[in-house]
Amino acid sequence: MTNPLTRGYEVKFETIVGTGADLLLRSLLDRQQYHDPFAEAQDLGISPAQWPLFGLLWPSARVLADAMHSFELEGKRILEVGCGLALASLVVHRRKGDITASDCHPLAAAFLLENLRLNQLPVMKYERGDWSRANPQLGLFDLIIGSDVLYDRAQPQALSQFIDRHSASAVQVLIADPDRGNQAGFNRMMNVLGYSHSEARVSSLPSNGGPYKGRLHTYGRSAFMS
């Protein structure tokens, strides 16, 4: 369906179950959507093929959101990297966690604002997160989360360094990954930076959402180690 708020691309609405309570999510209609009239995305290095990726709900986002439904949040400052539609952030926010969603796509903030409105949720913290440069406005976090953020060859190095720049002295990092080839390189880089690593295989999506082949990676660093 066409919506005047979308400025030249089509969207759809779907109800996401298995997140504690149903969430209504506005997303792009499909991977064919593209609209960058002022070259905002192009100037950020986002190609036409990559442009729609932020606005689609990927299976790994459901896996991460499911993990956040029961994760201990108290006392933690939390950052979602490459949030896209920020499903996991919405789950944390609804649980009253201290969450900041971040992405480099110029439309991610607008989609987040609309999805908050659709679910009658209060304003959530959002910051632009560019992995290739300093983001001093972000600060440090106790928990950093992300889903399907290793689909490009350059991402393991850029993301590991970004995470390290924004990790508190004691930190946990959760990454849901659909067994992309770049996860091995990311694991090595996180190990070099001093983070422990464990992983759990995930074979199905929450709430009978179908099969899934991937892993939930957990990285950590204690205040003593740092």
N, C-alpha and C positions, 0 to 999 in steps of 0.2 A: 504494500500500500504506500501511497505517497503522502508525505506530511510536510506542510510548509516549513516546519522547523529544520528539515533536513537539507535545505538549500541545494537540491539537485541530485540527491541520491535517495534510494528507497530503503525503507526499514520494515521490520516485522516486530511483533510482540509475542513473547512466549512466557508461560508460567513455569518457573523452576521449582521443582519439589526436592525434598530431601535436604533442606537447609535449615531445619528447625521449624520454619513456617514458609509457606509458598512465597516466592518473590516474582514479581512481574518485571520482565526485562525487555527493554527496547534494544534491538541490535540491528545491524545492517542486514538487508535481505539476503545477500549472498556475496561471494568473492568477486563478482563482476562490478560491484559498486566502486565508483571513483569520482571524486570531485575536489579539485585543488585549484580553484580559479585564480587565487592570489599567490600560488606557488609557495604557500606556507610549508607544506610537507616536503616539497622538493628542496627548499632551502635548508631543511633539517636532514637531508640525505635519505628521505623516505621515497622509494621508487613507486611508480604506479602499481606494480605488482604487490608491493608490501602495504600500500595505503589502506586497503580494507581489513587487514589482519586484526587491527585493534578492535574493530567493531563486530567481531564474530565471537560467539560463545564456543570455545574449544573444550574438548573432553577433559583435558588436564585442569581447566579452571573449575570444573565440577568436583574433581578429586580434591583439589586444594580447599575449596569451599566446604566440602564434607569434613576435612580434617579440622578446619577452623570452627566448625559447629561445636566441638567438644574440647578444643584446646584450652589450656589454662592461660587466661589473659591478664589476670589481676597484676597490677604493678608494672606491666610491660608497655613500653612505647613501641608501636608496631608500624612497619613500612611494607607496603606491597610494591614490588618493582615490576615494571612493564605491565601495569594492571589491566590494560585494555578496557573491558566492560566492568572490571573491578567486582566480580561476583564474590570473591573471598572477602574483600574489604567490606562489602555490604553486609555479609554475615557477621563479621567482627563488629561492625558499627551497630548493627541491631542488638548485639549482645553488650553494647556500651563499652567496647574496647577502645583504647586510645590508638586509632588507626589513621595513618596518612596514606592515601593512594597516590601513586606516581606513574607517569608515562611521558614519553616524548612526543606523542602524536598530538597535533594541534586541536583535535576534536574530542579527545578523551575526557576532558573536564566537562564539556557540554553534555556528553552522553551520561556521565556520572550524575550530573545535576538533574537531568530528566528522570533517571532511574530512581534517584532519591525521592523525587516528587511523586512518581507513580506508586511508590511503596509507602508514602506518607512518613518518610524518615527525615530527621533534621539534617542540616548541612553537615557535610563531612570534610575533613581536611584533605586538600589535594595540592600537590606541588609537581611542577614539571621535573622529570627525572631524566637527565641526559647522562648516559653511562660514560661518555667519552670526555667529559669535562667536569670541572668542579661544580658542585651544587651546594654552596654554603648555607642556603636557606633551609636545607633539610635537617642538618644536625646528626645526632647519633641515635641508634635504636637498639632495643633489647631483643627484638624478634623481627626478622626480615623474611618475607614470603614472596613466592613467585610461581607461575605456572607456564609451562611450555615457552620458556624464555631462551632456549638454546638452539634455535632453528637455523642460525647463521654461523658461519665459521669463525667470525671475529668476536662472537658474543662471549665465549668462555673467558677470554682475557679481560674484555671490557667489563663484564658483569662482576667477575671476582674482585677486580680492583675497586669497582663502585661499591660493592658490598663492604669491603674492608674499610673504605673511607667513611662509611656511615654505620659501622658496628660499634656498639658500646664495648667496654672492656670485657664484659660477659655477655655473650650473644648466642642466640639460636637462629639458624637459617633453614627454612623449609622450601624445597623446590619440587614441584610435581612435574615430571618429565615423561613423555611418551616414548621412551627409549630412543631418543635421537642420538645420532653418532657423536655429537659434540659433548655429551655428558661426561665421557671419559676424560677429555681435556679439561673440562671444568673441575672435575674431581681432583685432578693433579694440581691445578692452580690453587685450589682452596687448600690442599694439603701443604703446598709450599708456603702459603700465607699463615699456616699454623692452626688450621681448623680441623677438628676431628670429623669423621664421616661415618654415617650408617645409612642403610637404605631398606625400604620395605617394598616388596613387589605388590602391585595392585592389578587385579585381573578383571574387575568389574566396576562400573560406574554406580554411584549411590542410587538408592530407591529403584532397583531393577532397571537402571538406565541402559543396560546392555554391556557387552564386553569392553574391556579396556586393557591395553598392554602397555605397562609402564611402571614407574617407580616413584615413591615419595622419598626424596633424599633429605636427610637431616645432617646439618653441619653445626659445629659448636666450638665455642672458645670460652674458657672460664677466665675470671679476673686474675686468678693465679698464673694461668698460662701466659697471659698478655703482659 
